[in-house]
Amino acid sequence: MSKSNSIVITTKTSYVPDQSDPEQQKFVWSYEITIENNSEEIVQLLNRFWRITDMSSHVEEIRGQGVVGLQPLIKPKKKFVYTSFCQLMTPQGTMEGHYEMQDLDEVHFNVSVPKFILSAPSSITKFFRDRLH
């Protein structure tokens, strides 16, 4: 099994209505990422890359060191969980990307984050679509 296959990424999203303002085209989600190390060695998350696409096909790419200010070491058979936020100008979109990781021998490898959906409740999506027409 390759190193990247032994790291499992799961996501959970939640629309944040009290931080959103549909009339101002501001839609906010929190997302929780779980990084599970199923390998037999310690790995470290070094960098992140995100491709965020909204309903209008606008794409934003984000690159940076670590996540939430950390470059965590993840021990074998352990998980690292963090929560962050995303803001779009439309009530639906997607996020996908990858993490650059390294093992203790400083061998670098990428772990894909599968595409996940950001979707506001249907009443908000309808409100937004009605405003566009």
Backbone hydrogen bonds in HBPLUS format (Angstrom, degrees):
<---DONOR---> <-ACCEPTOR-->    atom                        ^
c    i                          cat <-CA-CA->   ^        H-A-AA   ^      H-
h    n   atom  resd res      DA  || num        DHA   H-A  angle D-A-AA Bond
n    s   type  num  typ     dist DA aas  dist angle  dist       angle   num
A0005-ASN N   A0002-SER O   3.08 MM   3  5.26 125.0  2.40  99.7 113.8     1
A0006-SER N   A0003-LYS O   3.02 MM   3  5.27 143.0  2.16 103.6 114.7     2
A0007-ILE N   A0004-SER O   3.39 MM   3  5.49 164.6  2.42 103.1 107.1     3
A0038-ASN N   A0006-SER O   2.70 MM  32  4.97 153.1  1.78 171.6 171.9     4
A0008-VAL N   A0036-GLU O   2.88 MM  28  5.02 159.9  1.92 145.7 150.1     5
A0036-GLU N   A0008-VAL O   2.84 MM  28  5.02 172.1  1.85 150.9 153.7     6
A0010-THR N   A0034-THR O   2.99 MM  24  5.20 156.0  2.05 144.2 151.6     7
A0034-THR N   A0010-THR O   2.90 MM  24  5.20 163.9  1.93 152.4 155.7     8
A0012-LYS N   A0032-GLU O   2.94 MM  20  5.07 136.3  2.14 142.2 151.6     9
A0032-GLU N   A0012-LYS O   2.72 MM  20  5.07 163.3  1.74 154.4 160.0    10
A0014-SER N   A0030-SER O   2.88 MM  16  5.30 145.6  2.00 159.0 158.7    11
A0030-SER N   A0014-SER O   2.83 MM  16  5.30 161.9  1.87 156.6 159.3    12
A0016-VAL N   A0028-VAL O   2.79 MM  12  5.47 167.1  1.81 154.5 149.9    13
A0019-GLN N   A0016-VAL O   3.19 MM   3  5.66 154.2  2.26 113.0 120.5    14
A0020-SER N   A0017-PRO O   3.18 MM   3  4.97 146.7  2.30  96.0 105.8    15
A0021-ASP N   A0026-LYS O   2.70 MM   5  4.92 158.6  1.74 138.2 145.6    16
A0024-GLN N   A0021-ASP O   2.83 MM   3  5.43 142.3  1.97 119.2 130.1    17
A0026-LYS N   A0021-ASP O   3.14 MM   5  4.92 157.8  2.19 120.8 125.0    18
A0025-GLN N   A0022-PRO O   3.02 MM   3  4.75 162.8  2.05 105.2 107.8    19
A0027-PHE N   A0088-LEU O   2.96 MM  61  5.21 157.9  2.01 158.4 157.9    20
A0088-LEU N   A0027-PHE O   2.81 MM  61  5.21 159.1  1.85 152.3 159.0    21
A0029-TRP N   A0086-CYS O   2.89 MM  57  5.35 158.6  1.94 156.7 163.7    22
A0086-CYS N   A0029-TRP O   2.91 MM  57  5.35 149.6  2.01 151.5 156.6    23
A0031-TYR N   A0084-SER O   2.87 MM  53  5.54 158.1  1.92 144.9 148.2    24
A0084-SER N   A0031-TYR O   2.96 MM  53  5.54 158.7  2.00 153.5 159.2    25
A0033-ILE N   A0082-TYR O   2.89 MM  49  5.56 161.4  1.93 163.9 169.7    26
A0082-TYR N   A0033-ILE O   3.03 MM  49  5.56 156.0  2.09 152.2 159.8    27
A0035-ILE N   A0080-PHE O   2.82 MM  45  5.18 167.3  1.84 154.1 158.6    28
A0080-PHE N   A0035-ILE O   2.86 MM  45  5.18 149.3  1.96 139.6 149.8    29
A0037-ASN N   A0078-LYS O   2.89 MM  41  5.61 173.0  1.90 176.2 173.9    30
A0077-LYS N   A0037-ASN O   2.65 MM  40  5.26 130.1  1.89 150.3 163.9    31
A0043-VAL N   A0074-ILE O   3.11 MM  31  5.36 163.1  2.14 140.4 144.1    32
A0074-ILE N   A0043-VAL O   2.69 MM  31  5.36 168.1  1.71 165.2 169.0    33
A0044-GLN N   A0102-GLN O   2.81 MM  58  5.32 152.3  1.89 153.1 162.1    34
A0102-GLN N   A0044-GLN O   2.89 MM  58  5.32 139.6  2.06 142.3 154.6    35
A0045-LEU N   A0072-PRO O   3.03 MM  27  5.66 156.3  2.09 158.2 162.2    36
A0046-LEU N   A0100-GLU O   2.76 MM  54  5.54 162.1  1.79 158.4 164.1    37
A0066-GLY N   A0046-LEU O   2.64 MM  20  5.06 164.9  1.66 126.7 129.9    38
A0047-ASN N   A0100-GLU O   3.29 MM  53  5.02 157.5  2.34 129.3 135.7    39
A0100-GLU N   A0047-ASN O   2.88 MM  53  5.02 161.5  1.91 133.2 139.5    40
A0048-ARG N   A0064-GLY O   2.81 MM  16  5.50 158.9  1.86 159.1 165.1    41
A0064-GLY N   A0048-ARG O   3.14 MM  16  5.50 149.9  2.23 147.5 147.8    42
A0049-PHE N   A0098-HIS O   2.92 MM  49  5.38 135.5  2.12 162.1 170.4    43
A0098-HIS N   A0049-PHE O   3.00 MM  49  5.38 149.8  2.09 139.7 147.9    44
A0050-TRP N   A0062-ILE O   2.78 MM  12  5.03 155.9  1.84 147.7 155.2    45
A0062-ILE N   A0050-TRP O   2.89 MM  12  5.03 158.4  1.94 141.4 148.1    46
A0051-ARG N   A0096-GLU O   2.73 MM  45  5.43 156.4  1.78 167.1 168.9    47
A0096-GLU N   A0051-ARG O   3.12 MM  45  5.43 137.1  2.31 135.3 147.8    48
A0052-ILE N   A0060-GLU O   2.83 MM   8  5.16 173.2  1.83 159.0 161.0    49
A0060-GLU N   A0052-ILE O   2.82 MM   8  5.16 157.4  1.87 149.1 156.9    50
A0053-THR N   A0094-THR O   2.96 MM  41  5.30 158.7  2.01 144.9 151.9    51
A0094-THR N   A0053-THR O   2.80 MM  41  5.30 151.8  1.87 150.5 160.1    52
A0054-ASP N   A0058-HIS O   3.04 MM   4  5.53 154.4  2.10 148.3 155.9    53
A0057-SER N   A0054-ASP O   2.96 MM   3  5.34 154.8  2.03 120.9 123.0    54
A0067-VAL N   A0070-LEU O   2.81 MM   3  5.29 149.1  1.90 150.8 158.1    55
A0070-LEU N   A0067-VAL O   2.73 MM   3  5.29 163.1  1.76 125.7 131.7    56
A0078-LYS N   A0075-LYS O   3.11 MM   3  5.42 142.9  2.25 140.5 134.7    57
A0120-ALA N   A0091-PRO O   2.81 MM  29  5.22 158.9  1.85 167.3 168.4    58
A0093-GLY N   A0118-LEU O   2.83 MM  25  5.06 143.8  1.96 148.3 151.2    59
A0118-LEU N   A0093-GLY O   2.77 MM  25  5.06 175.2  1.77 144.0 143.4    60
A0095-MET N   A0116-PHE O   2.94 MM  21  5.46 152.7  2.01 152.9 161.3    61
A0116-PHE N   A0095-MET O   2.79 MM  21  5.46 155.1  1.85 157.1 165.7    62
A0097-GLY N   A0113-VAL O   3.25 MM  16  5.03 163.3  2.28 139.9 139.5    63
A0113-VAL N   A0097-GLY O   2.71 MM  16  5.03 171.0  1.72 134.1 131.7    64
A0099-TYR N   A0111-VAL O   2.86 MM  12  5.22 155.2  1.92 144.6 150.9    65
A0111-VAL N   A0099-TYR O   2.86 MM  12  5.22 154.1  1.93 149.2 157.9    66
A0101-MET N   A0109-PHE O   2.76 MM   8  5.37 175.7  1.76 168.7 170.0    67
A0109-PHE N   A0101-MET O   2.94 MM   8  5.37 153.2  2.02 138.4 142.6    68
A0103-ASP N   A0107-VAL O   3.11 MM   4  5.54 145.1  2.24 134.4 143.4    69
A0106-GLU N   A0103-ASP O   2.90 MM   3  5.20 153.7  1.97 117.0 120.5    70
A0124-ILE N   A0121-PRO O   2.98 MM   3  5.54 130.0  2.24 114.2 126.3    71
A0125-THR N   A0121-PRO O   3.12 MM   4  6.46 158.5  2.16 151.8 158.5    72
A0126-LYS N   A0122-SER O   2.86 MM   4  6.02 158.5  1.91 149.2 154.6    73
A0127-PHE N   A0123-SER O   3.05 MM   4  6.18 158.1  2.09 137.0 143.1    74
A0128-PHE N   A0124-ILE O   2.97 MM   4  6.22 160.7  2.01 149.7 154.2    75
A0129-ARG N   A0125-THR O   2.94 MM   4  6.20 166.5  1.96 152.1 155.6    76
A0130-ASP N   A0126-LYS O   2.84 MM   4  6.00 162.0  1.87 156.8 161.8    77
A0131-ARG N   A0127-PHE O   3.14 MM   4  6.37 146.9  2.25 142.9 151.1    78
A0131-ARG N   A0128-PHE O   3.15 MM   3  5.23 122.5  2.49  96.8 110.9    79
A0132-LEU N   A0128-PHE O   3.25 MM   4  6.58 137.4  2.44 142.8 154.0    80
A0132-LEU N   A0129-ARG O   3.09 MM   3  5.17 130.3  2.35  97.4 110.7    81
A0133-HIS N   A0130-ASP O   3.30 MM   3  5.43 145.3  2.43  98.9 108.2    82
